[in-house]
Amino acid sequence: MTQLMTILDDIIATKKQYVTYLKTSDYLNSLQEHSFQAISFKQALTASSLSLIAEVKKASPSKGLINKNFDPVPLANTYDRVGAAALSVLTDEIYFQGHNDYLMAIKKDVERPILRKDFMIDPIQIKESSLIGADAVLLIAAILSNNQAQELIDCSREYGLDVLCEVHDSDDLVKVSSLKGVDIIGINNRNLKTFDVDMSTSLLLKKQIDEQFDSVICVAESGYDDVDQLDCLRESGFSAVLIGEGLVKNQFMIEYFNNET
């Protein structure tokens, strides 16, 4: 087992501990005082030929600190001004240096739908997501059984949250195709077991999705840092692309979407 595979295992183990914390502490009760207006994440992704989901991300296990001057609310406002259709906010504290407070602060200040990006394994995290102001949640097919995934999808609907089901390979896609209520599929070019990125993944799986689903929103994820890649995604029928590090390090990527607005 490689070190990075161990990191993924550690993340899931940590989430199990966090779920126990949510179930035994008063943390969720403390969130009841907040009230947030829901915004449709799904609808936002169909507003243009290629919508931008801009990721508010401070760090990652593979790259370490990405944004040395990280300040979530000003960053989210910048992405809003340049035409992001939606925002993705990391809330994992240990491995990505994220925080629920970042999402809540952005929700109060920016009128864009927010995808909570974390490792969801239990329905109580869906409740938590709703309470902190998320409009959508990420479900990673590779870390969930079919029954777990369906339970989390159903729970998300009960709380009025959209769901982005993430796949990386054909096995993930088989799992997702067996689920009910899937209307947004994200294709992650990054292998979460090795953290390697293969940019051909999104295009290969997009063809399989077109064959297996009548109507679904497709989102490309990870590794995009060139406008030619974005043109290719648009031509291939993707509805949206999720970009984090590429926006931080490449100003011309922001200008690409700014010119679309």
PyMOL commands that set and color helices and strands:
alter all, ss='L'
color gray80, all
select helices_A, chain A and resi 3-24+27-30+41-44+72-81+100-109+123-132+141-143+146-158+170-177+201-212+227-235+245-249+251-258
alter helices_A, ss='H'
color red, helices_A
select strands_A, chain A and resi 51-56+59-60+64-65+86-90+114-117+136-140+162-167+184-188+217-221+240-243
alter strands_A, ss='S'
color yellow, strands_A
deselect
rebuild
show_as cartoon
